[in-house]
Amino acid sequence: KIEQVVYLVSSWMLGAIFEPLFTAFGPSAIEMRIKDKKPKVILVQEDQYDKIKDLFDNIITFPGRKEKSVSFDEAISYDKLKREEWEKISYNDPSGLQYTSGTTGRPKGALQNFRTLYSLYVYMKYGIGIRDDDVFWTPASPGWAYGLGVGIISPIIFGKPVIFFDKLFSPEDTLKFAEDFKITNFAFVPTAYRMIMGKVREPKKYNLRITRASSAGEPLNPEVIRWFKENFGFTIKDHYGQTETGMIVYNGWGYEADIKPGSMGLPAPGYEVTVIDGVIAVNKNTEGFYFLGYINDEERTKRAYRGDWYLTGDMAEVDKDGYFWFVGREDEVIKVSGYRVSPFEIESVLIQHPAVMEAAVLGVD
């Protein structure tokens, strides 16, 4: 929604920290994610209001107002927009808080600084390969790092329209939208690409203008790449990153490099990425490295580093040409539609039911 974009940009102009929340979260998941750093104000769509009305007092709703909230239009102060000076911020100031799940304990709140903007600029230029005449779109949810960064912030950086698609995902609707709006540059998660491949029976009926497609969130199957090339005529390139690091290894569209099928690609331009004891690591002194640490968890933050190197927890091998090959995750995190889901968090909810004594959650391919 356009209100979210206004809220994000205005928060930064005030020097505030912005935290997105996924619409599928229930009240307990929301409460867990806001108690580490209690927000001064929450913006919420009307249909999500009931989830937070008992958790928080200072609520702005849109498009209308609810019994304990003020509407977005009522909250706007046009007089304050006329101010000549805004907060002075630097690249090292905190800008965002986003939660990412692990397999043990509660989700981790990753605090980020404004180098996020530099990281996104590099990714859009060299990974996504954005061009002046591109119409770019990703249906990825802005409630998560990729959808927020690539779907909303990045187009603004490059002076591109922010395109909203306010519907639940379906393969047919996604392709029709891409056709109608003449999308030329597209990014999404592998699960969605696989669903399109499995559900769409007549791919040739869509007149798509996509020439560059990217995938992130989990490894992309070679069969999916082949199917899209055969049926739509464009190649999907695989990209890798984390909430804490941004996109750091990929088969980029913005430069010339050979593609090795199945490979994660090469380190992003300007990033120093290596493998330490089998684990992908990125140098924290890289210009675009924006991770400030896990909020209220100094010990976990310390464990994430070895000297100047941030350890991602994802395992890979590097061949003689410098290409990375994904091996797997150090822990047992479950990936669902590109999102990292903690088994522990789900188990904790299940055992709240009086009929459940113990619970174990495993990912199934």
C-alpha positions in Angstrom: 0.0 0.0 0.0 1.1 3.5 -0.7 0.7 4.4 3.0 3.5 2.0 3.9 5.9 3.8 1.5 5.0 7.2 3.0 5.4 5.8 6.5 8.8 4.3 5.7 10.3 7.4 4.1 8.9 9.8 6.7 10.2 7.5 9.5 13.7 7.8 8.0 13.4 11.6 7.5 12.7 11.8 11.3 15.7 9.5 12.1 13.4 6.8 13.3 13.8 3.0 13.0 11.3 1.2 10.7 10.2 -2.4 11.4 8.0 -4.3 9.0 5.6 -7.0 10.1 4.2 -9.9 7.9 0.4 -10.0 7.6 0.3 -13.7 8.4 1.6 -13.2 11.9 -0.8 -13.7 14.8 -0.9 -11.6 18.0 1.7 -13.7 19.8 4.2 -13.5 16.9 3.6 -9.7 16.7 4.1 -9.2 20.4 7.3 -11.1 20.3 8.7 -8.9 17.6 7.8 -5.5 19.1 8.7 -6.0 22.8 12.5 -5.9 22.2 12.3 -2.3 21.2 8.8 -1.0 21.9 7.6 1.2 19.0 6.2 4.7 19.6 3.6 4.2 16.9 2.3 1.4 14.7 0.7 1.7 11.2 -1.7 -1.1 10.4 -4.2 -1.9 7.7 -7.8 -2.0 8.9 -8.2 -5.7 8.3 -5.1 -6.4 10.5 -6.2 -4.2 13.4 -7.8 -6.8 15.6 -4.4 -8.6 16.0 -2.8 -5.6 17.7 -5.6 -3.6 19.3 -4.9 -5.2 22.7 -1.1 -5.0 22.4 -0.6 -1.4 21.8 -2.2 2.0 22.2 -0.7 4.4 19.7 -2.1 3.0 16.5 -2.6 4.5 13.0 -5.0 2.6 10.7 -5.7 3.0 7.0 -7.7 3.6 5.0 -10.2 4.4 7.8 -10.1 4.6 11.6 -11.0 2.0 14.3 -12.3 2.5 17.8 -8.8 2.9 19.4 -6.9 4.4 16.5 -6.5 7.4 14.4 -6.7 7.2 10.6 -3.7 7.7 8.3 -5.2 11.0 7.0 -5.9 12.3 10.5 -2.3 11.6 11.5 -0.7 13.6 8.7 0.6 17.0 9.8 0.9 19.2 6.7 2.4 22.1 8.7 5.3 19.9 9.8 6.0 19.0 6.2 7.0 22.6 5.7 10.0 22.4 8.1 13.3 23.4 6.5 15.6 21.2 8.5 15.2 17.4 9.1 17.2 15.1 11.2 20.9 14.7 10.2 21.6 11.0 9.8 24.7 9.1 8.7 25.2 5.7 7.1 26.1 4.2 10.5 22.8 5.3 12.2 20.2 2.6 12.8 17.5 2.5 10.1 15.6 -0.8 10.4 14.8 -3.8 12.6 13.9 -7.1 10.9 13.4 -10.4 12.5 14.8 -13.6 11.1 14.2 -17.1 12.5 16.7 -19.8 13.6 16.0 -23.3 14.9 16.6 -22.7 18.6 15.1 -19.9 20.7 13.1 -17.0 19.6 13.4 -15.1 16.3 16.5 -12.8 16.1 16.0 -9.1 15.7 18.6 -7.9 13.2 19.3 -4.2 13.6 20.5 -2.5 10.4 22.0 0.9 9.6 21.6 3.1 6.5 24.3 1.3 4.6 21.3 -0.8 3.6 20.7 1.8 0.9 24.2 1.3 -0.5 23.7 -2.5 -0.4 20.4 -2.3 -2.3 21.9 0.1 -4.9 24.7 -2.4 -5.6 22.2 -5.3 -5.8 19.8 -3.6 -8.1 22.5 -2.4 -10.4 24.6 -5.6 -10.7 22.3 -8.4 -9.4 18.9 -7.3 -10.8 20.6 -5.4 -13.6 18.0 -2.6 -13.7 18.0 -0.5 -16.9 16.6 2.9 -17.6 13.7 1.6 -19.7 12.8 -1.3 -17.3 9.5 -1.8 -15.7 10.5 -3.7 -12.5 8.3 -5.7 -10.2 8.5 -8.3 -7.4 5.4 -9.7 -5.8 7.5 -10.6 -2.7 5.9 -9.5 0.6 7.2 -6.2 2.0 6.8 -7.8 5.4 10.1 -9.5 4.9 13.6 -8.2 4.0 13.6 -9.1 0.3 10.2 -7.7 -0.5 10.7 -4.5 1.5 14.2 -3.8 0.2 13.9 -4.9 -3.4 10.2 -4.2 -3.9 9.8 -0.8 -2.3 13.1 0.8 -1.3 15.1 -0.1 -4.4 12.7 1.3 -7.0 12.7 4.6 -5.1 16.5 4.7 -5.1 16.5 4.3 -8.9 13.5 6.6 -9.6 11.3 3.7 -10.6 7.6 3.2 -9.8 6.8 1.1 -6.8 4.3 -1.5 -8.1 1.7 -2.9 -5.7 -0.2 -6.2 -6.2 -2.7 -6.4 -3.3 -3.9 -10.0 -3.9 -3.0 -13.4 -2.6 -0.5 -15.1 -4.8 -1.8 -17.3 -7.7 0.3 -18.3 -10.7 -2.3 -17.2 -13.2 -2.9 -13.8 -11.6 0.8 -13.1 -11.4 1.4 -13.8 -15.0 -1.6 -11.8 -16.1 -0.5 -8.8 -14.0 3.1 -9.1 -15.5 1.5 -9.2 -19.0 -0.9 -6.3 -18.4 1.7 -4.0 -16.9 4.4 -4.9 -19.4 6.9 -6.0 -16.8 10.4 -6.4 -18.2 12.4 -7.1 -15.1 11.0 -9.6 -12.5 12.1 -11.1 -9.2 10.5 -13.7 -6.9 11.1 -16.7 -4.7 11.8 -20.2 -6.0 8.6 -21.6 -4.5 6.5 -19.2 -6.6 8.4 -20.1 -9.8 7.8 -23.8 -9.0 4.1 -23.2 -8.5 3.9 -21.4 -11.8 5.7 -24.3 -13.5 3.3 -26.8 -11.8 0.0 -25.0 -12.2 0.1 -23.1 -15.5 -1.1 -25.4 -18.3 -1.0 -22.9 -21.2 2.1 -20.8 -20.7 2.2 -19.7 -24.4 -1.1 -17.8 -24.0 0.7 -15.1 -21.9 2.5 -12.4 -23.9 5.2 -11.6 -21.4 7.9 -8.9 -22.0 10.2 -10.1 -19.2 13.8 -10.3 -20.3 15.5 -10.5 -16.9 14.3 -12.6 -14.0 15.9 -13.2 -10.6 15.3 -15.6 -7.7 16.2 -15.4 -4.0 15.2 -16.9 -0.7 16.2 -20.5 -1.3 18.1 -22.6 -3.9 16.6 -22.5 -7.4 16.1 -25.9 -9.1 17.8 -26.2 -12.5 14.6 -27.8 -13.9 12.7 -24.6 -13.1 15.2 -22.5 -15.0 14.9 -24.9 -18.0 11.1 -24.8 -18.0 10.9 -21.0 -17.9 13.4 -20.7 -20.7 11.5 -23.2 -22.9 8.0 -21.8 -22.2 8.6 -18.0 -21.7 12.0 -17.4 -23.4 13.7 -15.8 -20.4 16.4 -17.1 -18.0 16.0 -16.9 -14.2 19.2 -16.2 -12.3 19.8 -17.4 -8.8 20.8 -14.9 -6.0 21.9 -15.4 -2.4 21.7 -13.2 0.7 20.4 -12.9 4.2 18.5 -10.4 6.3 21.8 -9.6 8.1 23.9 -9.2 5.0 21.8 -8.2 2.0 22.5 -10.0 -1.3 26.2 -11.0 -1.4 26.5 -13.8 -3.9 24.7 -14.1 -7.2 24.6 -14.7 -10.9 24.1 -11.0 -11.8 22.4 -9.4 -14.7 24.4 -6.2 -14.5 27.8 -7.6 -15.6 29.2 -10.1 -18.0 30.1 -13.5 -16.4 29.6 -17.1 -17.3 26.8 -19.0 -15.7 27.5 -22.4 -14.2 24.1 -24.2 -13.8 23.4 -25.0 -10.2 26.0 -22.5 -8.9 25.1 -19.6 -6.6 27.3 -17.4 -8.7 30.1 -15.0 -7.7 30.5 -12.5 -4.8 28.7 -9.2 -5.3 30.9 -6.4 -6.7 32.6 -4.6 -3.8 31.9 -7.4 -1.3 34.6 -9.6 0.2 33.0 -13.1 0.6 34.7 -16.3 1.4 34.1 -19.7 3.0 35.4 -20.4 6.6 35.2 -24.0 7.8 32.6 -24.6 5.1 30.5 -21.6 6.1 29.8 -18.6 3.9 31.4 -15.5 5.5 31.4 -11.8 4.6 33.9 -9.2 5.8 32.2 -6.7 8.1 34.4 -3.9 6.7 32.7 -4.1 3.3 31.2 -0.8 2.4 27.7 -2.2 2.1 27.7 -4.3 5.2 24.9 -2.9 7.3 24.3 -5.3 10.2 24.6 -3.7 13.6 23.9 -6.8 15.7 21.0 -8.7 17.2 18.9 -6.4 19.4 19.2 -7.1 23.1 21.4 -10.2 22.4 25.0 -9.3 22.6 26.1 -12.9 23.1 24.4 -14.1 19.9 25.9 -11.2 18.0 29.4 -12.2 19.2 28.8 -15.8 18.1 28.0 -14.6 14.6 31.5 -13.3 14.0 35.0 -14.7 13.7 37.3 -11.7 13.8 36.1 -9.4 11.0 34.1 -12.1 9.4 30.3 -12.5 9.8 29.4 -16.2 9.5 26.1 -16.7 7.7 25.5 -20.3 8.9 24.9 -21.4 5.3 27.4 -23.9 4.0 29.0 -23.7 0.5 32.0 -24.7 -1.5 34.0 -22.5 -3.9 35.5 -23.8 -7.1 38.8 -22.8 -8.8 37.0 -20.0 -10.7 35.6 -18.4 -7.5 32.0 -19.7 -8.0 30.0 -20.6 -4.9 28.1 -23.9 -4.7 25.4 -24.2 -2.0 25.7 -27.2 0.4 23.1 -26.6 3.0 22.3 -24.9 6.3 24.3 -25.5 9.5 21.2 -25.7 11.5 17.8 -27.1 10.7 15.9 -24.0 9.7 12.8 -24.7 7.4 12.3 -22.6 4.3 8.7 -22.0 3.3 8.1 -20.0 0.1 11.4 -18.3 0.5 10.9 -17.4 4.2 12.9 -18.8 7.1 10.7 -20.5 9.6 11.8 -21.6 13.1 10.6 -25.1 14.0 11.0 -24.1 17.7 8.6 -21.2 17.2 5.9 -23.5 15.7 6.5 -26.2 18.3 6.0 -23.6 21.0 2.6 -22.7 19.6 1.5 -26.3 19.2 2.2 -27.3 22.8 0.0 -24.5 24.1 -2.9 -26.7 23.1 -4.1 -28.8 26.0 -4.2 -32.0 23.9 -0.5 -31.7 23.0 2.3 -32.8 25.3 5.3 -32.6 23.0 5.8 -31.4 19.4 8.5 -31.8 16.8 8.5 -29.9 13.5 10.5 -31.1 10.5 10.7 -29.7 6.9 9.6 -32.0 4.2 10.5 -31.6 0.5 
